[in-house]
Amino acid sequence: MLDKTTEKSKEKSNSPKRAKFVELAENRTKNAIKMIKVIAKLANKNAYEYSEVDVKKIVKALTKEVDALEARMMSTGGKDEVDFKL
């Protein structure tokens, strides 16, 4: 396990790999947040009809992918498969 000083020194690294990671991570995270906001627009009950079950399925699918992201970034492995159906 890394101590806090080791973690901080890695966070502040100015290597080209770190710079590329920061650039891509920021852009991709912003895009993911934008897409979640687009999904949230489906909450307009004047335009759409949906059930609590539908909402739970959407939230479960998103949560599952965030959990997989965390697991993959904290270690190795994970899957790149996208599977979702209402």
Secondary structure, 3 states (H helix, E strand, C coil): CCCHHHHHHHHCCCCHHHHHHHHHHHHHHHHHHHHHHHHHHHHCCCCCCCCHHHHHHHHHHHHHHHHHHHHHHHCCCCCCCCCCCC
